[in-house]
Amino acid sequence: MTDSWANSPAGPAASTAGSAASGVLGVDLHLELRGSGLRAGLMDALREAVRTGRLAPGTRLPSSRSLAADLGIARNTVADAYAELAAEGWLTARQGSGTHVARRSAPRRAAPVPPRTRPARGGPAHNLLPGSPDLAGFPRAQWLTAARRALTAAPHEAFGYGDPLGRIELRTALADYLARARGVYAAPERIVVCSGFLHGLMLLGQVLRARRVRAVAVESYGLDFHRNALTKAGLRTPPLPLDARGTRTEELSDLRGVGAVLLTAAHQFPLGMALHPDRRSAAVDWARATDGLILEDDYDGEFRYDRQPVGALQGLDPERVVYLGTASKSLAPGLRLGWLVLPEELVREVSGTKGEVDWVSSVLDQLTLAEFIASGAYDRHVRSMRLRYRRRRDQLVAALAERAPEIRVTGIAAGLHAVVELPPGTERSVVEAAAWQGLAVYGMSRFRHPSVAPGTDALVVGYGTPSDSAWPGALDALCRVLP
């Protein structure tokens, strides 16, 4: 965020540098200029940013013209500050290559300081954690338009306690969209609106336990809080192995006491492959033969780059597959809107578990999303974000090919993250080095089921998370820490 000089109540003494300067190079400076002297205040702010690690060694700074425009001060003031800091050894400047933070020898470089011992001031400078879209891309104007239309058209009864299934306007819009875009059989009366995937999974866990199911099989790599939600419902979570064709669903029959399986069929998280058609058929055959259920997490199924999106597994057998979707990746997780498309026999049980009234999801947000989908704004937004994320994916692949040619990138056909494979035995040191450089990124081991043996060393890079202005800097930071 940027507060320009003109909008700052305290003038240049409290100015902040951000998006205008960072829009060129992706550097988010957040400089607080204090004191009466502009040049001295700027120099102190830059020294502090370098000293605390917010500006990592080698980071390219905005041009003096860009930073001056962002701060609302004279270009010469910035140029003089850069020159003096270069003379002091804080910065380096070369004709034609710009101004950079000077590279320094970090203490104990062979054994980077673990994240818990680093100063926590300001948080990481760069964020490549998976699981979030670019929040700056939220379509505020279009959402506001949809909210106004929805509010104007809403009947008076819409503002009561509501149906635990969710507003009929949203369930109708979702039924049409999911059938058209994801190949889901989704009659409105089979849809239950919830406050995100985890809420839906918790409801299903309670229903399965009430049905005396003892275990839900999960993929050997996935999110621990999904497993924890099932465990808290009293269910075991035995893992299924994975290979290049996805989860080995043919091994479901070997797991004792399993009454359901949780799958990310369209785009496995975090490894990134789509479930092979033979494995899809094997899962459905198992469910039919055992009266089991498949819980399909379609967390980012709309974002497919190399071909048309892979259809949802649910279309193979709507009576054996529960489809779980959300607006968290396509719009924003803060909306807290998700949905379950249920087999007919589960609708009453899930809605009863949810409660007699819909106390979770905001009626206005439900009506707004319904209008957003029905007007075509949702389709347009998804198409726009698909192009944006594809460009980032291509830039990631190109940068690694140039600067780390030995590194292999996988899982890039879809979604908002990529898997960056590492030399054996280096994952932990690379993650720690990244933290030391102010880069937040997860290693593959974070997502491994506790009972599964260690596998390939890798980073799970969430390229959808940074804003457009922060993306170049985050990509540069990633390339710097790779072996």
C-alpha positions as CSV (number, residue, x, y, z in Angstrom):
1,M,0.0,0.0,0.0
2,T,1.2,3.5,-0.8
3,D,0.4,6.8,0.9
4,S,1.7,9.6,-1.4
5,W,3.2,12.8,-0.1
6,A,0.1,14.8,-1.2
7,N,-2.2,12.5,0.8
8,S,0.0,12.2,3.9
9,P,-1.3,14.3,6.8
10,A,2.2,14.9,8.0
11,G,3.7,15.7,4.6
12,P,7.1,14.2,3.6
13,A,8.1,13.5,7.2
14,A,5.8,10.6,7.4
15,S,5.7,9.5,3.8
16,T,5.7,5.8,2.7
17,A,7.2,4.4,-0.5
18,G,5.4,1.4,-2.0
19,S,3.5,0.6,-5.2
20,A,4.5,3.4,-7.5
21,A,8.2,2.7,-7.0
22,S,7.7,-1.0,-6.8
23,G,5.5,-1.2,-9.9
24,V,8.7,-1.0,-12.0
25,L,10.9,-3.5,-10.2
26,G,8.7,-5.3,-7.7
27,V,10.4,-3.8,-4.7
28,D,8.0,-2.9,-1.8
29,L,10.1,-0.5,0.2
30,H,7.7,0.8,2.9
31,L,10.0,3.6,4.0
32,E,9.1,5.8,6.9
33,L,10.8,9.2,6.4
34,R,11.1,10.9,9.8
35,G,12.8,14.1,10.9
36,S,13.2,17.4,9.1
37,G,15.8,16.5,6.5
38,L,14.4,14.6,3.6
39,R,17.8,13.2,2.4
40,A,18.8,12.2,5.9
41,G,15.4,10.6,6.6
42,L,15.6,8.7,3.3
43,M,19.1,7.5,4.1
44,D,18.1,6.4,7.6
45,A,15.1,4.5,6.3
46,L,17.2,2.7,3.7
47,R,19.9,1.8,6.2
48,E,17.2,0.4,8.5
49,A,15.6,-1.7,5.7
50,V,19.0,-3.2,4.8
51,R,20.1,-3.7,8.4
52,T,16.9,-5.6,9.4
53,G,16.9,-7.7,6.2
54,R,13.8,-6.3,4.6
55,L,16.0,-5.3,1.7
56,A,18.1,-8.4,1.0
57,P,21.6,-8.2,-0.5
58,G,21.5,-7.9,-4.3
59,T,18.0,-6.4,-4.3
60,R,17.6,-3.9,-7.1
61,L,16.2,-0.6,-6.0
62,P,13.7,1.6,-7.9
63,S,15.3,4.3,-10.1
64,S,15.8,7.6,-8.4
65,R,13.0,9.0,-10.7
66,S,10.5,6.3,-9.7
67,L,11.2,6.6,-6.0
68,A,11.1,10.3,-6.0
69,A,7.7,10.3,-7.8
70,D,6.4,7.8,-5.2
71,L,7.6,9.9,-2.2
72,G,6.7,13.2,-3.7
73,I,10.2,14.7,-3.4
74,A,12.8,15.9,-5.7
75,R,14.7,13.4,-7.8
76,N,18.1,14.9,-6.8
77,T,17.3,14.2,-3.2
78,V,16.9,10.5,-3.9
79,A,20.0,10.5,-6.2
80,D,22.1,12.2,-3.6
81,A,20.9,9.7,-0.9
82,Y,21.8,6.8,-3.2
83,A,25.2,8.2,-4.0
84,E,26.1,8.8,-0.3
85,L,24.9,5.3,0.7
86,A,27.0,3.8,-2.1
87,A,30.0,5.7,-0.8
88,E,29.3,4.2,2.7
89,G,29.1,0.7,1.3
90,W,25.4,0.1,1.8
91,L,24.5,0.2,-1.9
92,T,26.3,-0.4,-5.2
93,A,25.6,1.5,-8.4
94,R,26.8,0.7,-11.9
95,Q,26.1,2.5,-15.1
96,G,23.3,0.7,-17.0
97,S,22.5,-1.9,-14.3
98,G,20.9,0.3,-11.7
99,T,21.3,0.6,-7.9
100,H,21.4,-2.5,-5.7
101,V,21.8,-3.4,-2.1
102,A,25.4,-4.3,-1.5
103,R,26.2,-8.0,-1.2
104,R,27.7,-8.8,2.2
105,S,29.0,-12.0,3.7
106,A,26.3,-13.4,5.9
107,P,27.5,-14.9,9.2
108,R,27.8,-18.7,9.1
109,R,26.6,-18.9,5.5
110,A,27.0,-22.7,5.4
111,A,24.4,-23.1,8.2
112,P,21.7,-20.4,7.8
113,V,20.1,-19.1,10.9
114,P,16.7,-21.0,11.4
115,P,13.6,-18.8,11.0
116,R,12.8,-18.8,14.7
117,T,16.0,-17.0,15.6
118,R,15.6,-14.2,13.0
119,P,14.2,-10.8,13.9
120,A,10.4,-10.9,13.2
121,R,10.1,-7.2,12.4
122,G,7.8,-6.6,9.4
123,G,7.5,-10.2,8.4
124,P,8.9,-11.6,5.2
125,A,9.8,-9.3,2.3
126,H,8.6,-11.8,-0.3
127,N,5.7,-14.3,0.0
128,L,5.6,-17.4,-2.2
129,L,3.5,-19.5,0.1
130,P,0.9,-21.6,-1.7
131,G,-2.8,-21.5,-1.0
132,S,-3.8,-18.0,-1.8
133,P,-4.6,-16.1,-5.0
134,D,-3.4,-12.6,-5.8
135,L,-5.6,-10.6,-3.4
136,A,-4.8,-7.4,-5.2
137,G,-6.7,-8.9,-8.2
138,F,-10.0,-9.0,-6.4
139,P,-12.6,-7.4,-8.7
140,R,-13.8,-4.7,-6.3
141,A,-15.7,-2.5,-8.8
142,Q,-17.5,-5.5,-10.3
143,W,-18.3,-7.0,-6.9
144,L,-19.7,-3.7,-5.7
145,T,-21.9,-3.5,-8.8
146,A,-23.2,-7.0,-8.2
147,A,-23.8,-6.2,-4.5
148,R,-25.9,-3.2,-5.4
149,R,-28.0,-5.2,-7.9
150,A,-28.4,-8.1,-5.4
151,L,-29.4,-5.8,-2.6
152,T,-31.9,-3.9,-4.7
153,A,-33.5,-7.2,-6.0
154,A,-33.4,-9.1,-2.7
155,P,-36.8,-10.0,-1.2
156,H,-37.5,-8.9,2.4
157,E,-37.5,-12.5,3.6
158,A,-33.8,-12.9,2.5
159,F,-32.7,-11.0,5.6
160,G,-34.2,-13.5,8.0
161,Y,-32.3,-16.4,9.5
162,G,-32.3,-18.3,6.3
163,D,-32.3,-21.8,5.0
164,P,-29.4,-24.0,6.2
165,L,-28.9,-25.1,2.6
166,G,-28.1,-21.5,1.6
167,R,-29.9,-18.9,-0.5
168,I,-31.7,-20.4,-3.4
169,E,-30.4,-17.7,-5.7
170,L,-26.8,-18.8,-5.1
171,R,-27.6,-22.5,-5.3
172,T,-29.3,-22.0,-8.6
173,A,-26.4,-19.9,-10.1
174,L,-23.9,-22.5,-8.8
175,A,-25.9,-25.4,-10.3
176,D,-25.7,-23.7,-13.7
177,Y,-22.1,-22.7,-13.5
178,L,-20.7,-26.0,-12.2
179,A,-22.6,-28.0,-14.8
180,R,-21.3,-25.7,-17.5
181,A,-17.7,-25.1,-16.4
182,R,-16.8,-28.2,-14.3
183,G,-19.1,-31.0,-15.6
184,V,-20.8,-31.4,-12.2
185,Y,-24.3,-32.6,-11.9
186,A,-25.5,-30.0,-9.4
187,A,-29.2,-29.6,-8.9
188,P,-29.9,-26.6,-6.5
189,E,-31.6,-28.9,-4.0
190,R,-28.4,-31.0,-3.7
191,I,-26.2,-28.0,-2.9
192,V,-25.3,-26.8,0.6
193,V,-23.5,-23.5,1.0
194,C,-20.8,-23.4,3.7
195,S,-18.1,-21.0,4.8
196,G,-15.2,-22.6,2.9
197,F,-13.7,-26.0,2.3
198,L,-12.7,-26.7,5.8
199,H,-16.2,-26.0,7.2
200,G,-17.6,-28.4,4.5
201,L,-15.1,-31.0,5.4
202,M,-15.9,-30.7,9.1
203,L,-19.6,-31.2,8.4
204,L,-18.8,-34.3,6.3
205,G,-16.6,-35.7,9.0
206,Q,-19.4,-35.5,11.6
207,V,-21.8,-37.1,9.1
208,L,-19.4,-39.9,8.3
209,R,-18.7,-40.6,12.0
210,A,-22.5,-40.7,12.7
211,R,-22.7,-43.3,9.9
212,R,-20.1,-45.4,11.8
213,V,-17.3,-44.8,9.2
214,R,-14.0,-45.4,11.0
215,A,-11.5,-44.0,8.5
216,V,-11.2,-41.7,5.5
217,A,-8.2,-42.4,3.2
218,V,-6.2,-39.3,2.2
219,E,-3.4,-38.6,-0.3
220,S,0.1,-39.1,1.1
221,Y,0.8,-35.5,0.4
222,G,-1.7,-32.8,1.3
223,L,-2.7,-30.2,3.9
224,D,-2.3,-31.2,7.5
225,F,-5.3,-29.2,8.7
226,H,-7.6,-31.2,6.4
227,R,-6.3,-34.4,8.0
228,N,-6.7,-32.8,11.4
229,A,-10.4,-31.9,10.7
230,L,-11.1,-35.5,10.0
231,T,-9.1,-36.7,13.0
232,K,-11.1,-34.4,15.3
233,A,-14.3,-36.0,14.0
234,G,-12.9,-39.3,15.3
235,L,-11.8,-40.7,11.9
236,R,-8.5,-42.3,11.0
237,T,-6.7,-40.9,7.9
238,P,-4.6,-43.7,6.3
239,P,-2.5,-42.4,3.4
240,L,-2.7,-43.6,-0.3
241,P,0.6,-43.5,-2.2
242,L,1.1,-41.2,-5.3
243,D,3.0,-41.6,-8.5
244,A,3.2,-39.8,-11.9
245,R,-0.4,-40.8,-12.6
246,G,-1.8,-39.4,-9.4
247,T,-3.2,-41.1,-6.3
248,R,-3.1,-44.9,-6.5
249,T,-6.8,-45.4,-5.9
250,E,-6.5,-49.1,-6.9
251,E,-5.1,-49.6,-3.4
252,L,-8.2,-48.4,-1.7
253,S,-9.5,-52.0,-1.3
254,D,-6.3,-52.8,0.7
255,L,-7.1,-50.3,3.4
256,R,-9.2,-51.7,6.3
257,G,-12.2,-49.8,7.7
258,V,-12.1,-47.1,5.1
259,G,-15.5,-45.7,4.1
260,A,-14.5,-42.6,2.2
261,V,-11.5,-41.1,0.4
262,L,-10.4,-37.4,0.0
263,L,-9.0,-36.6,-3.4
264,T,-7.7,-33.6,-5.3
265,A,-8.5,-35.1,-8.7
266,A,-8.2,-32.2,-11.1
267,H,-4.9,-30.9,-9.7
268,Q,-3.2,-32.8,-6.9
269,F,-2.0,-30.6,-4.0
270,P,0.9,-30.2,-3.7
271,L,2.5,-32.4,-6.4
272,G,0.4,-30.9,-9.2
273,M,-0.6,-33.8,-11.5
274,A,-4.2,-34.7,-12.6
275,L,-5.6,-38.0,-11.6
276,H,-5.3,-40.5,-14.5
277,P,-8.6,-41.6,-16.0
278,D,-7.9,-45.2,-14.9
279,R,-7.4,-44.1,-11.4
280,R,-10.6,-42.1,-11.5
281,S,-12.5,-45.2,-12.7
282,A,-10.8,-47.3,-9.9
283,A,-12.0,-44.8,-7.3
284,V,-15.6,-44.8,-8.5
285,D,-15.6,-48.6,-8.8
286,W,-14.4,-48.9,-5.2
287,A,-17.1,-46.5,-4.0
288,R,-19.8,-48.5,-5.8
289,A,-18.6,-51.8,-4.6
290,T,-18.2,-50.8,-0.9
291,D,-21.0,-48.2,-0.6
292,G,-18.2,-45.7,0.0
293,L,-17.9,-42.0,-0.7
294,I,-15.4,-39.9,-2.6
295,L,-14.8,-36.4,-1.2
296,E,-13.6,-34.3,-4.2
297,D,-11.6,-31.2,-3.4
298,D,-11.8,-29.1,-6.5
299,Y,-9.8,-26.3,-5.0
300,D,-8.4,-24.6,-8.2
301,G,-10.0,-26.6,-11.0
302,E,-10.8,-23.5,-13.1
303,F,-7.1,-22.6,-13.6
304,R,-5.9,-24.9,-16.4
305,Y,-3.3,-23.5,-18.8
306,D,-2.2,-26.1,-21.3
307,R,-5.7,-27.4,-22.3
308,Q,-9.3,-27.2,-21.3
309,P,-9.9,-27.8,-17.6
310,V,-10.1,-31.4,-16.5
311,G,-13.7,-32.1,-15.6
312,A,-14.7,-32.9,-12.1
313,L,-14.7,-36.5,-10.9
314,Q,-18.2,-36.0,-9.6
315,G,-19.7,-36.3,-13.1
316,L,-18.8,-40.0,-13.2
317,D,-21.2,-40.8,-10.3
318,P,-23.1,-38.0,-8.5
319,E,-24.4,-40.5,-6.0
320,R,-21.0,-41.7,-4.8
321,V,-19.0,-38.4,-5.0
322,V,-19.3,-35.3,-2.8
323,Y,-18.0,-32.3,-4.7
324,L,-16.4,-29.5,-2.6
325,G,-15.7,-26.1,-4.1
326,T,-15.0,-22.6,-2.9
327,A,-14.5,-19.0,-4.0
328,S,-11.2,-18.9,-2.1
329,K,-8.9,-19.4,-5.0
330,S,-11.0,-17.8,-7.8
331,L,-12.0,-14.7,-5.8
332,A,-10.7,-14.4,-2.2
333,P,-10.6,-16.6,0.9
334,G,-11.9,-13.7,3.0
335,L,-15.3,-14.2,1.4
336,R,-15.7,-17.5,3.4
337,L,-18.0,-19.0,0.7
338,G,-17.9,-22.6,-0.3
339,W,-20.3,-25.3,-1.4
340,L,-21.0,-29.0,-1.2
341,V,-22.7,-30.8,-4.0
342,L,-24.1,-33.9,-2.4
343,P,-25.6,-37.3,-3.2
344,E,-29.3,-37.1,-2.7
345,E,-29.2,-39.3,0.4
346,L,-26.7,-37.0,2.2
347,V,-28.6,-33.7,1.8
348,R,-30.8,-34.1,4.9
349,E,-27.9,-35.4,7.1
350,V,-25.5,-32.6,6.1
351,S,-28.1,-29.8,6.4
352,G,-29.2,-31.2,9.8
353,T,-25.6,-31.2,11.0
354,K,-25.1,-27.7,9.8
355,G,-28.0,-26.5,11.9
356,E,-31.6,-25.4,11.8
357,V,-30.7,-22.0,10.6
358,D,-27.9,-20.7,8.3
359,W,-25.8,-18.9,10.9
360,V,-22.5,-19.1,9.0
361,S,-22.6,-17.6,5.5
362,S,-23.6,-13.9,5.0
363,V,-26.9,-13.6,3.1
364,L,-25.6,-10.5,1.3
365,D,-22.4,-12.2,0.2
366,Q,-24.4,-15.2,-1.0
367,L,-26.8,-12.9,-3.0
368,T,-23.8,-10.9,-4.4
369,L,-22.0,-14.0,-5.5
370,A,-25.2,-15.3,-7.2
371,E,-25.5,-12.0,-9.1
372,F,-21.8,-12.0,-9.9
373,I,-22.1,-15.5,-11.5
374,A,-25.4,-14.9,-13.2
375,S,-24.2,-11.7,-14.8
376,G,-21.1,-13.3,-16.4
377,A,-18.7,-11.3,-14.3
378,Y,-17.4,-14.4,-12.6
379,D,-16.5,-16.0,-15.9
380,R,-14.8,-12.9,-17.1
381,H,-12.8,-12.6,-13.8
382,V,-11.7,-16.2,-14.0
383,R,-10.5,-15.8,-17.6
384,S,-8.6,-12.6,-16.7
385,M,-6.9,-14.3,-13.7
386,R,-6.1,-17.4,-15.7
387,L,-4.1,-15.3,-18.1
388,R,-2.4,-13.5,-15.3
389,Y,-1.4,-16.7,-13.5
390,R,-0.3,-18.3,-16.7
391,R,2.1,-15.4,-17.4
392,R,3.6,-15.8,-14.0
393,R,4.0,-19.5,-14.4
394,D,5.8,-18.9,-17.7
395,Q,8.0,-16.2,-16.1
396,L,8.9,-18.6,-13.3
397,V,9.8,-21.4,-15.7
398,A,11.9,-19.0,-17.9
399,A,13.7,-17.5,-14.9
400,L,14.7,-20.9,-13.5
401,A,15.8,-22.1,-16.9
402,E,18.1,-19.1,-17.2
403,R,19.4,-18.8,-13.6
404,A,19.1,-22.4,-12.3
405,P,19.2,-24.7,-15.3
406,E,19.7,-27.8,-13.3
407,I,16.5,-27.3,-11.4
408,R,13.4,-29.1,-12.6
409,V,9.9,-27.5,-12.4
410,T,6.8,-29.8,-12.3
411,G,3.1,-29.5,-11.6
412,I,2.7,-26.5,-13.9
413,A,-0.2,-27.5,-16.2
414,A,-2.7,-25.9,-13.8
415,G,-3.3,-24.2,-10.5
416,L,-1.5,-21.5,-8.6
417,H,1.7,-23.2,-7.5
418,A,4.6,-25.1,-9.0
419,V,6.9,-27.8,-7.6
420,V,10.6,-26.8,-7.8
421,E,12.7,-29.9,-7.4
422,L,16.0,-29.7,-5.4
423,P,19.1,-31.8,-5.1
424,P,18.7,-34.6,-2.5
425,G,19.3,-33.5,1.0
426,T,19.0,-29.7,0.4
427,E,15.4,-28.9,1.1
428,R,15.8,-27.8,4.7
429,S,18.8,-25.7,4.1
430,V,17.2,-24.0,1.1
431,V,14.0,-23.2,3.1
432,E,16.2,-21.8,5.9
433,A,18.3,-19.7,3.5
434,A,15.1,-18.4,2.0
435,A,13.8,-17.3,5.4
436,W,17.2,-15.6,6.1
437,Q,16.7,-13.7,2.8
438,G,13.2,-12.6,3.7
439,L,11.5,-15.1,1.4
440,A,8.5,-17.2,2.7
441,V,8.3,-20.5,0.9
442,Y,7.4,-24.1,1.9
443,G,9.3,-27.3,1.4
444,M,7.5,-30.4,0.1
445,S,8.1,-32.2,3.4
446,R,5.7,-29.8,5.1
447,F,2.8,-31.6,3.3
448,R,3.9,-35.2,3.8
449,H,1.6,-37.5,5.8
450,P,3.3,-38.3,9.1
451,S,3.4,-42.0,8.3
452,V,5.0,-41.6,4.9
453,A,8.7,-42.0,4.3
454,P,10.6,-38.9,3.0
455,G,10.5,-38.4,-0.7
456,T,11.9,-35.9,-3.3
457,D,13.3,-32.7,-1.9
458,A,11.4,-29.7,-3.4
459,L,9.9,-26.3,-2.8
460,V,6.2,-25.7,-3.3
461,V,6.1,-22.2,-4.9
462,G,2.8,-20.3,-4.7
463,Y,3.2,-18.0,-7.7
464,G,-0.4,-16.8,-7.4
465,T,0.2,-15.2,-4.0
466,P,2.2,-12.0,-4.7
467,S,0.7,-8.9,-6.2
468,D,1.8,-7.9,-9.7
469,S,4.2,-5.3,-8.2
470,A,5.7,-7.8,-5.7
471,W,6.0,-10.7,-8.1
472,P,9.3,-9.7,-9.9
473,G,11.1,-9.2,-6.5
474,A,9.8,-12.5,-5.1
475,L,10.9,-14.4,-8.3
476,D,14.3,-12.8,-8.0
477,A,14.6,-13.7,-4.3
478,L,13.7,-17.3,-5.2
479,C,16.3,-17.6,-7.8
480,R,19.0,-16.3,-5.4
481,V,18.4,-19.0,-2.8
482,L,18.3,-22.0,-5.1
483,P,21.4,-24.3,-5.2
